[in-house]
């Protein structure tokens, strides 16, 4: 699978204006040894801070959901003429206080081929996207984990 990370980033920022509002940056979208992944970044900004000076929980959720959408677009963008990707449900666990910029790394929880086969068989597949949100730098640490379950709704 060939992925144009700039095309995925442009598509996401066009389709999801809220990601632009928060200033989300696309770092990488690629197929790696651990499968398809997307990495997005939320810069440190007073406009997205909470009452303790770190990124607001809603901004962190949006960062993670955006990363999950990027990996879905990268994996299934070639199917947009016959299926609409939709988030079905999500669960987030905030683990540690985040300060400064944060990154979200999203990975598909099922093989692309398995999801495509279900869609081709006439079903509406669901699949998880697992997201780790972490601080940056030498002392990077996981601050939240998010699972977003997506579906491909046939058109």
Secondary structure by P-SEA (a helix, b strand, c coil): ccccaaaaaaaaaaacaaaaaaccccccccccccccbbbbbbccccccccccccccaaaaaaaaaaaaaaaaaaacccccccbbbbbcccccccccccccbbbbbbbbcccaaaaaaaaaaccbbbbbbbbbbbbbcccccccbbbbbbbbbbcc
